[in-house]
């Protein structure tokens, strides 16, 4: 029997207790209230703002990239830099320490690939 891809599996909420993180709690609320359950890939698209489906716009987290960047700057993981590209000012958020990224990638790989 062939197993479905992780991205195609339905997401169900087992514990709806608040996490203490505003973005995570907002995402959890959306996932919990959705019937029938959506796939992991669908939730990634909806919550990141990468979907153009007008029926699913209510699931999008408002200003998610800016909110995540602000949170990571406050925690010292990222810094904020202003750069000028031709006539446009851009805000970038480089890592303060590249070892943080390495640790995060390792942690995600261990969680996803372990049995």
N, CA, C and O atoms as a GROMACS GRO file, in nm:
protein
  460
    1UNK      N    1   0.083  -0.118   0.000
    1UNK     CA    2   0.000   0.000   0.000
    1UNK      C    3   0.089   0.125   0.000
    1UNK      O    4   0.183   0.135   0.078
    2UNK      N    5   0.058   0.219  -0.086
    2UNK     CA    6   0.140   0.338  -0.100
    2UNK      C    7   0.092   0.448  -0.005
    2UNK      O    8  -0.027   0.477   0.002
    3UNK      N    9   0.186   0.508   0.066
    3UNK     CA   10   0.152   0.616   0.158
    3UNK      C   11   0.141   0.747   0.083
    3UNK      O   12   0.213   0.772  -0.013
    4UNK      N   13   0.050   0.830   0.129
    4UNK     CA   14   0.035   0.962   0.068
    4UNK      C   15   0.150   1.054   0.110
    4UNK      O   16   0.204   1.042   0.219
    5UNK      N   17   0.184   1.143   0.021
    5UNK     CA   18   0.285   1.243   0.050
    5UNK      C   19   0.244   1.323   0.174
    5UNK      O   20   0.125   1.345   0.197
    6UNK      N   21   0.341   1.365   0.252
    6UNK     CA   22   0.313   1.443   0.371
    6UNK      C   23   0.233   1.568   0.337
    6UNK      O   24   0.144   1.607   0.413
    7UNK      N   25   0.264   1.631   0.225
    7UNK     CA   26   0.194   1.754   0.186
    7UNK      C   27   0.048   1.731   0.149
    7UNK      O   28  -0.032   1.824   0.153
    8UNK      N   29   0.013   1.608   0.114
    8UNK     CA   30  -0.124   1.578   0.072
    8UNK      C   31  -0.211   1.526   0.187
    8UNK      O   32  -0.330   1.499   0.168
    9UNK      N   33  -0.152   1.511   0.304
    9UNK     CA   34  -0.229   1.463   0.420
    9UNK      C   35  -0.313   1.575   0.480
    9UNK      O   36  -0.273   1.692   0.476
   10UNK      N   37  -0.428   1.539   0.535
   10UNK     CA   38  -0.519   1.636   0.597
   10UNK      C   39  -0.465   1.677   0.734
   10UNK      O   40  -0.407   1.596   0.806
   11UNK      N   41  -0.486   1.802   0.769
   11UNK     CA   42  -0.440   1.855   0.898
   11UNK      C   43  -0.559   1.858   0.994
   11UNK      O   44  -0.661   1.920   0.966
   12UNK      N   45  -0.543   1.791   1.108
   12UNK     CA   46  -0.645   1.788   1.213
   12UNK      C   47  -0.585   1.844   1.341
   12UNK      O   48  -0.468   1.819   1.371
   13UNK      N   49  -0.662   1.919   1.417
   13UNK     CA   50  -0.615   1.977   1.543
   13UNK      C   51  -0.641   1.877   1.655
   13UNK      O   52  -0.755   1.837   1.677
   14UNK      N   53  -0.535   1.838   1.725
   14UNK     CA   54  -0.549   1.747   1.840
   14UNK      C   55  -0.559   1.824   1.970
   14UNK      O   56  -0.629   1.781   2.063
   15UNK      N   57  -0.490   1.937   1.977
   15UNK     CA   58  -0.489   2.017   2.100
   15UNK      C   59  -0.503   2.163   2.060
   15UNK      O   60  -0.416   2.218   1.992
   16UNK      N   61  -0.612   2.226   2.101
   16UNK     CA   62  -0.634   2.365   2.061
   16UNK      C   63  -0.597   2.466   2.170
   16UNK      O   64  -0.643   2.580   2.167
   17UNK      N   65  -0.515   2.423   2.264
   17UNK     CA   66  -0.470   2.514   2.369
   17UNK      C   67  -0.382   2.623   2.307
   17UNK      O   68  -0.301   2.594   2.219
   18UNK      N   69  -0.398   2.747   2.353
   18UNK     CA   70  -0.316   2.856   2.299
   18UNK      C   71  -0.167   2.829   2.318
   18UNK      O   72  -0.125   2.775   2.420
   19UNK      N   73  -0.088   2.868   2.219
   19UNK     CA   74   0.056   2.845   2.223
   19UNK      C   75   0.130   2.961   2.288
   19UNK      O   76   0.244   2.946   2.332
   20UNK      N   77   0.064   3.078   2.293
   20UNK     CA   78   0.130   3.197   2.345
   20UNK      C   79   0.193   3.281   2.236
   20UNK      O   80   0.240   3.392   2.262
   21UNK      N   81   0.194   3.231   2.113
   21UNK     CA   82   0.246   3.305   1.998
   21UNK      C   83   0.126   3.352   1.916
   21UNK      O   84   0.043   3.270   1.876
   22UNK      N   85   0.116   3.480   1.891
   22UNK     CA   86  -0.001   3.538   1.824
   22UNK      C   87  -0.024   3.476   1.687
   22UNK      O   88  -0.137   3.439   1.654
   23UNK      N   89   0.081   3.463   1.606
   23UNK     CA   90   0.066   3.406   1.472
   23UNK      C   91   0.026   3.259   1.476
   23UNK      O   92  -0.062   3.217   1.401
   24UNK      N   93   0.088   3.182   1.563
   24UNK     CA   94   0.054   3.040   1.573
   24UNK      C   95  -0.089   3.022   1.622
   24UNK      O   96  -0.162   2.935   1.573
   25UNK      N   97  -0.130   3.102   1.719
   25UNK     CA   98  -0.267   3.092   1.770
   25UNK      C   99  -0.369   3.129   1.663
   25UNK      O  100  -0.476   3.068   1.654
   26UNK      N  101  -0.337   3.229   1.582
   26UNK     CA  102  -0.426   3.269   1.473
   26UNK      C  103  -0.438   3.157   1.369
   26UNK      O  104  -0.548   3.127   1.322
   27UNK      N  105  -0.325   3.096   1.333
   27UNK     CA  106  -0.326   2.985   1.237
   27UNK      C  107  -0.402   2.866   1.294
   27UNK      O  108  -0.481   2.803   1.224
   28UNK      N  109  -0.380   2.835   1.420
   28UNK     CA  110  -0.449   2.724   1.487
   28UNK      C  111  -0.600   2.744   1.484
   28UNK      O  112  -0.675   2.648   1.462
   29UNK      N  113  -0.644   2.866   1.508
   29UNK     CA  114  -0.788   2.896   1.506
   29UNK      C  115  -0.846   2.868   1.367
   29UNK      O  116  -0.953   2.808   1.355
   30UNK      N  117  -0.777   2.913   1.262
   30UNK     CA  118  -0.824   2.889   1.125
   30UNK      C  119  -0.834   2.739   1.096
   30UNK      O  120  -0.933   2.691   1.041
   31UNK      N  121  -0.729   2.665   1.132
   31UNK     CA  122  -0.724   2.521   1.103
   31UNK      C  123  -0.836   2.448   1.179
   31UNK      O  124  -0.902   2.360   1.123
   32UNK      N  125  -0.855   2.485   1.304
   32UNK     CA  126  -0.957   2.420   1.387
   32UNK      C  127  -1.098   2.441   1.333
   32UNK      O  128  -1.181   2.350   1.336
   33UNK      N  129  -1.126   2.561   1.283
   33UNK     CA  130  -1.262   2.597   1.240
   33UNK      C  131  -1.296   2.550   1.099
   33UNK      O  132  -1.409   2.570   1.054
   34UNK      N  133  -1.202   2.490   1.029
   34UNK     CA  134  -1.226   2.451   0.890
   34UNK      C  135  -1.282   2.310   0.882
   34UNK      O  136  -1.227   2.215   0.938
   35UNK      N  137  -1.394   2.298   0.811
   35UNK     CA  138  -1.456   2.168   0.788
   35UNK      C  139  -1.504   2.163   0.644
   35UNK      O  140  -1.581   2.250   0.603
   36UNK      N  141  -1.462   2.067   0.567
   36UNK     CA  142  -1.377   1.953   0.598
   36UNK      C  143  -1.230   1.995   0.609
   36UNK      O  144  -1.192   2.102   0.562
   37UNK      N  145  -1.147   1.910   0.671
   37UNK     CA  146  -1.006   1.943   0.688
   37UNK      C  147  -0.936   1.963   0.553
   37UNK      O  148  -0.970   1.901   0.453
   38UNK      N  149  -0.837   2.051   0.554
   38UNK     CA  150  -0.757   2.081   0.435
   38UNK      C  151  -0.624   2.007   0.443
   38UNK      O  152  -0.585   1.958   0.550
   39UNK      N  153  -0.553   1.999   0.330
   39UNK     CA  154  -0.422   1.933   0.326
   39UNK      C  155  -0.314   2.027   0.380
   39UNK      O  156  -0.335   2.148   0.389
   40UNK      N  157  -0.201   1.970   0.415
   40UNK     CA  158  -0.088   2.049   0.463
   40UNK      C  159  -0.045   2.149   0.356
   40UNK      O  160  -0.017   2.265   0.388
   41UNK      N  161  -0.038   2.106   0.230
   41UNK     CA  162   0.000   2.197   0.122
   41UNK      C  163  -0.097   2.314   0.111
   41UNK      O  164  -0.055   2.428   0.091
   42UNK      N  165  -0.226   2.286   0.124
   42UNK     CA  166  -0.326   2.393   0.118
   42UNK      C  167  -0.304   2.494   0.230
   42UNK      O  168  -0.311   2.615   0.207
   43UNK      N  169  -0.278   2.446   0.352
   43UNK     CA  170  -0.257   2.537   0.464
   43UNK      C  171  -0.131   2.620   0.445
   43UNK      O  172  -0.129   2.738   0.480
   44UNK      N  173  -0.026   2.561   0.390
   44UNK     CA  174   0.095   2.638   0.363
   44UNK      C  175   0.063   2.752   0.266
   44UNK      O  176   0.106   2.865   0.287
   45UNK      N  177  -0.012   2.720   0.162
   45UNK     CA  178  -0.050   2.823   0.063
   45UNK      C  179  -0.140   2.929   0.125
   45UNK      O  180  -0.117   3.049   0.105
   46UNK      N  181  -0.242   2.887   0.200
   46UNK     CA  182  -0.338   2.982   0.257
   46UNK      C  183  -0.271   3.076   0.357
   46UNK      O  184  -0.284   3.198   0.348
   47UNK      N  185  -0.200   3.017   0.452
   47UNK     CA  186  -0.146   3.097   0.562
   47UNK      C  187  -0.030   3.186   0.520
   47UNK      O  188  -0.006   3.290   0.581
   48UNK      N  189   0.042   3.147   0.416
   48UNK     CA  190   0.155   3.227   0.368
   48UNK      C  191   0.111   3.339   0.275
   48UNK      O  192   0.190   3.428   0.244
   49UNK      N  193  -0.015   3.334   0.231
   49UNK     CA  194  -0.063   3.436   0.139
   49UNK      C  195  -0.033   3.403  -0.005
   49UNK      O  196  -0.045   3.489  -0.092
   50UNK      N  197   0.006   3.279  -0.033
   50UNK     CA  198   0.044   3.240  -0.168
   50UNK      C  199  -0.073   3.190  -0.252
   50UNK      O  200  -0.052   3.147  -0.365
   51UNK      N  201  -0.193   3.195  -0.201
   51UNK     CA  202  -0.308   3.151  -0.279
   51UNK      C  203  -0.383   3.271  -0.336
   51UNK      O  204  -0.388   3.378  -0.274
   52UNK      N  205  -0.439   3.252  -0.453
   52UNK     CA  206  -0.520   3.358  -0.515
   52UNK      C  207  -0.666   3.315  -0.520
   52UNK      O  208  -0.747   3.377  -0.589
   53UNK      N  209  -0.700   3.211  -0.447
   53UNK     CA  210  -0.837   3.162  -0.443
   53UNK      C  211  -0.921   3.258  -0.357
   53UNK      O  212  -0.900   3.265  -0.236
   54UNK      N  213  -1.015   3.332  -0.418
   54UNK     CA  214  -1.092   3.430  -0.340
   54UNK      C  215  -1.176   3.368  -0.229
   54UNK      O  216  -1.211   3.436  -0.132
   55UNK      N  217  -1.210   3.239  -0.241
   55UNK     CA  218  -1.288   3.173  -0.137
   55UNK      C  219  -1.204   3.140  -0.014
   55UNK      O  220  -1.258   3.111   0.092
   56UNK      N  221  -1.072   3.143  -0.029
   56UNK     CA  222  -0.983   3.106   0.081
   56UNK      C  223  -0.908   3.226   0.139
   56UNK      O  224  -0.823   3.208   0.226
   57UNK      N  225  -0.936   3.346   0.092
   57UNK     CA  226  -0.865   3.464   0.140
   57UNK      C  227  -0.882   3.487   0.290
   57UNK      O  228  -0.795   3.545   0.354
   58UNK      N  229  -0.993   3.442   0.346
   58UNK     CA  230  -1.016   3.462   0.490
   58UNK      C  231  -0.915   3.386   0.576
   58UNK      O  232  -0.898   3.419   0.693
   59UNK      N  233  -0.848   3.286   0.519
   59UNK     CA  234  -0.750   3.210   0.595
   59UNK      C  235  -0.613   3.278   0.599
   59UNK      O  236  -0.530   3.243   0.682
   60UNK      N  237  -0.591   3.374   0.512
   60UNK     CA  238  -0.459   3.436   0.507
   60UNK      C  239  -0.431   3.512   0.635
   60UNK      O  240  -0.516   3.584   0.687
   61UNK      N  241  -0.310   3.496   0.684
   61UNK     CA  242  -0.266   3.573   0.799
   61UNK      C  243  -0.223   3.709   0.748
   61UNK      O  244  -0.144   3.718   0.654
   62UNK      N  245  -0.273   3.815   0.807
   62UNK     CA  246  -0.244   3.950   0.761
   62UNK      C  247  -0.098   3.987   0.789
   62UNK      O  248  -0.048   3.970   0.900
   63UNK      N  249  -0.032   4.038   0.686
   63UNK     CA  250   0.108   4.085   0.698
   63UNK      C  251   0.199   3.981   0.762
   63UNK      O  252   0.282   4.014   0.847
   64UNK      N  253   0.183   3.856   0.723
   64UNK     CA  254   0.254   3.747   0.791
   64UNK      C  255   0.406   3.762   0.782
   64UNK      O  256   0.475   3.740   0.881
   65UNK      N  257   0.458   3.799   0.667
   65UNK     CA  258   0.604   3.811   0.655
   65UNK      C  259   0.659   3.922   0.744
   65UNK      O  260   0.761   3.904   0.810
   66UNK      N  261   0.591   4.035   0.744
   66UNK     CA  262   0.635   4.147   0.827
   66UNK      C  263   0.627   4.112   0.976
   66UNK      O  264   0.716   4.145   1.053
   67UNK      N  265   0.520   4.046   1.014
   67UNK     CA  266   0.502   4.008   1.154
   67UNK      C  267   0.607   3.906   1.198
   67UNK      O  268   0.660   3.915   1.309
   68UNK      N  269   0.636   3.809   1.112
   68UNK     CA  270   0.740   3.710   1.144
   68UNK      C  271   0.876   3.777   1.156
   68UNK      O  272   0.952   3.749   1.249
   69UNK      N  273   0.908   3.864   1.061
   69UNK     CA  274   1.038   3.932   1.063
   69UNK      C  275   1.052   4.016   1.190
   69UNK      O  276   1.156   4.014   1.255
   70UNK      N  277   0.947   4.090   1.226
   70UNK     CA  278   0.951   4.173   1.347
   70UNK      C  279   0.975   4.087   1.471
   70UNK      O  280   1.054   4.123   1.558
   71UNK      N  281   0.906   3.974   1.478
   71UNK     CA  282   0.921   3.882   1.591
   71UNK      C  283   1.065   3.830   1.599
   71UNK      O  284   1.123   3.824   1.707
   72UNK      N  285   1.122   3.792   1.484
   72UNK     CA  286   1.258   3.738   1.483
   72UNK      C  287   1.363   3.846   1.510
   72UNK      O  288   1.467   3.816   1.568
   73UNK      N  289   1.337   3.969   1.471
   73UNK     CA  290   1.427   4.080   1.504
   73UNK      C  291   1.424   4.103   1.656
   73UNK      O  292   1.529   4.123   1.717
   74UNK      N  293   1.305   4.100   1.715
   74UNK     CA  294   1.292   4.119   1.861
   74UNK      C  295   1.364   4.010   1.938
   74UNK      O  296   1.416   4.035   2.047
   75UNK      N  297   1.368   3.889   1.883
   75UNK     CA  298   1.436   3.777   1.950
   75UNK      C  299   1.586   3.774   1.921
   75UNK      O  300   1.658   3.692   1.978
   76UNK      N  301   1.634   3.863   1.833
   76UNK     CA  302   1.776   3.870   1.802
   76UNK      C  303   1.823   3.772   1.697
   76UNK      O  304   1.944   3.757   1.677
   77UNK      N  305   1.732   3.705   1.630
   77UNK     CA  306   1.769   3.608   1.526
   77UNK      C  307   1.804   3.681   1.396
   77UNK      O  308   1.895   3.640   1.324
   78UNK      N  309   1.730   3.788   1.367
   78UNK     CA  310   1.752   3.868   1.246
   78UNK      C  311   1.786   4.011   1.285
   78UNK      O  312   1.761   4.054   1.398
   79UNK      N  313   1.844   4.084   1.190
   79UNK     CA  314   1.862   4.228   1.204
   79UNK      C  315   1.784   4.296   1.092
   79UNK      O  316   1.738   4.230   0.999
   80UNK      N  317   1.768   4.426   1.102
   80UNK     CA  318   1.698   4.500   0.998
   80UNK      C  319   1.796   4.594   0.930
   80UNK      O  320   1.867   4.669   0.996
   81UNK      N  321   1.799   4.588   0.797
   81UNK     CA  322   1.885   4.677   0.719
   81UNK      C  323   1.802   4.741   0.609
   81UNK      O  324   1.715   4.678   0.550
   82UNK      N  325   1.832   4.867   0.582
   82UNK     CA  326   1.768   4.938   0.470
   82UNK      C  327   1.866   4.939   0.354
   82UNK      O  328   1.984   4.972   0.372
   83UNK      N  329   1.818   4.903   0.235
   83UNK     CA  330   1.901   4.903   0.115
   83UNK      C  331   1.828   4.979   0.006
   83UNK      O  332   1.706   4.982   0.001
   84UNK      N  333   1.906   5.042  -0.082
   84UNK     CA  334   1.847   5.115  -0.193
   84UNK      C  335   1.874   5.038  -0.321
   84UNK      O  336   1.988   5.008  -0.354
   85UNK      N  337   1.767   5.006  -0.393
   85UNK     CA  338   1.777   4.937  -0.521
   85UNK      C  339   1.718   5.029  -0.627
   85UNK      O  340   1.596   5.045  -0.635
   86UNK      N  341   1.805   5.088  -0.708
   86UNK     CA  342   1.765   5.190  -0.805
   86UNK      C  343   1.692   5.303  -0.732
   86UNK      O  344   1.755   5.374  -0.654
   87UNK      N  345   1.565   5.320  -0.753
   87UNK     CA  346   1.490   5.427  -0.686
   87UNK      C  347   1.410   5.379  -0.567
   87UNK      O  348   1.340   5.457  -0.503
   88UNK      N  349   1.420   5.250  -0.537
   88UNK     CA  350   1.336   5.191  -0.434
   88UNK      C  351   1.415   5.159  -0.308
   88UNK      O  352   1.525   5.103  -0.314
   89UNK      N  353   1.358   5.195  -0.194
   89UNK     CA  354   1.416   5.156  -0.066
   89UNK      C  355   1.360   5.019  -0.029
   89UNK      O  356   1.240   4.995  -0.039
   90UNK      N  357   1.449   4.931   0.014
   90UNK     CA  358   1.408   4.796   0.053
   90UNK      C  359   1.454   4.769   0.195
   90UNK      O  360   1.562   4.813   0.236
   91UNK      N  361   1.373   4.698   0.268
   91UNK     CA  362   1.411   4.653   0.402
   91UNK      C  363   1.445   4.506   0.392
   91UNK      O  364   1.366   4.426   0.343
   92UNK      N  365   1.564   4.470   0.440
   92UNK     CA  366   1.604   4.329   0.442
   92UNK      C  367   1.628   4.287   0.586
   92UNK      O  368   1.646   4.371   0.675
   93UNK      N  369   1.626   4.156   0.607
   93UNK     CA  370   1.643   4.102   0.742
   93UNK      C  371   1.746   3.988   0.740
   93UNK      O  372   1.707   3.871   0.740
   94UNK      N  373   1.875   4.021   0.737
   94UNK     CA  374   1.976   3.915   0.739
   94UNK      C  375   1.988   3.850   0.876
   94UNK      O  376   1.954   3.908   0.979
   95UNK      N  377   2.039   3.726   0.875
   95UNK     CA  378   2.061   3.653   1.000
   95UNK      C  379   2.172   3.719   1.081
   95UNK      O  380   2.269   3.770   1.024
   96UNK      N  381   2.158   3.719   1.212
   96UNK     CA  382   2.265   3.770   1.297
   96UNK      C  383   2.375   3.665   1.313
   96UNK      O  384   2.492   3.699   1.331
   97UNK      N  385   2.337   3.537   1.307
   97UNK     CA  386   2.432   3.428   1.325
   97UNK      C  387   2.389   3.311   1.238
   97UNK      O  388   2.279   3.259   1.254
   98UNK      N  389   2.474   3.268   1.145
   98UNK     CA  390   2.437   3.160   1.052
   98UNK      C  391   2.420   3.025   1.121
   98UNK      O  392   2.356   2.936   1.066
   99UNK      N  393   2.476   3.009   1.240
   99UNK     CA  394   2.460   2.881   1.310
   99UNK      C  395   2.314   2.859   1.351
   99UNK      O  396   2.271   2.744   1.367
  100UNK      N  397   2.240   2.966   1.369
  100UNK     CA  398   2.097   2.954   1.402
  100UNK      C  399   2.023   2.883   1.290
  100UNK      O  400   1.940   2.796   1.316
  101UNK      N  401   2.053   2.919   1.166
  101UNK     CA  402   1.989   2.856   1.051
  101UNK      C  403   2.027   2.708   1.044
  101UNK      O  404   1.942   2.623   1.020
  102UNK      N  405   2.154   2.678   1.065
  102UNK     CA  406   2.201   2.539   1.061
  102UNK      C  407   2.129   2.455   1.166
  102UNK      O  408   2.087   2.343   1.138
  103UNK      N  409   2.116   2.508   1.288
  103UNK     CA  410   2.047   2.436   1.395
  103UNK      C  411   1.900   2.413   1.362
  103UNK      O  412   1.846   2.306   1.387
  104UNK      N  413   1.836   2.515   1.304
  104UNK     CA  414   1.695   2.504   1.269
  104UNK      C  415   1.673   2.400   1.160
  104UNK      O  416   1.580   2.319   1.169
  105UNK      N  417   1.757   2.402   1.057
  105UNK     CA  418   1.745   2.304   0.948
  105UNK      C  419   1.762   2.163   1.004
  105UNK      O  420   1.687   2.073   0.967
  106UNK      N  421   1.860   2.143   1.091
  106UNK     CA  422   1.884   2.012   1.152
  106UNK      C  423   1.763   1.967   1.234
  106UNK      O  424   1.723   1.851   1.228
  107UNK      N  425   1.707   2.059   1.312
  107UNK     CA  426   1.591   2.026   1.397
  107UNK      C  427   1.470   1.986   1.312
  107UNK      O  428   1.401   1.890   1.345
  108UNK      N  429   1.445   2.060   1.204
  108UNK     CA  430   1.333   2.027   1.116
  108UNK      C  431   1.356   1.893   1.047
  108UNK      O  432   1.265   1.811   1.038
  109UNK      N  433   1.478   1.870   0.998
  109UNK     CA  434   1.509   1.742   0.934
  109UNK      C  435   1.489   1.626   1.031
  109UNK      O  436   1.431   1.524   0.994
  110UNK      N  437   1.535   1.641   1.153
  110UNK     CA  438   1.518   1.535   1.253
  110UNK      C  439   1.370   1.508   1.281
  110UNK      O  440   1.328   1.393   1.292
  111UNK      N  441   1.291   1.615   1.291
  111UNK     CA  442   1.148   1.599   1.321
  111UNK      C  443   1.074   1.535   1.206
  111UNK      O  444   0.986   1.450   1.227
  112UNK      N  445   1.107   1.573   1.084
  112UNK     CA  446   1.034   1.524   0.967
  112UNK      C  447   1.079   1.384   0.927
  112UNK      O  448   0.997   1.302   0.886
  113UNK      N  449   1.208   1.357   0.938
  113UNK     CA  450   1.261   1.231   0.888
  113UNK      C  451   1.265   1.119   0.991
  113UNK      O  452   1.286   1.004   0.955
  114UNK      N  453   1.246   1.151   1.119
  114UNK     CA  454   1.250   1.046   1.221
  114UNK      C  455   1.117   0.972   1.224
  114UNK      O  456   1.013   1.027   1.187
  115UNK      N  457   1.121   0.847   1.269
  115UNK     CA  458   0.998   0.766   1.275
  115UNK      C  459   0.931   0.777   1.407
  115UNK      O  460   0.827   0.715   1.429
   0.00000   0.00000   0.00000
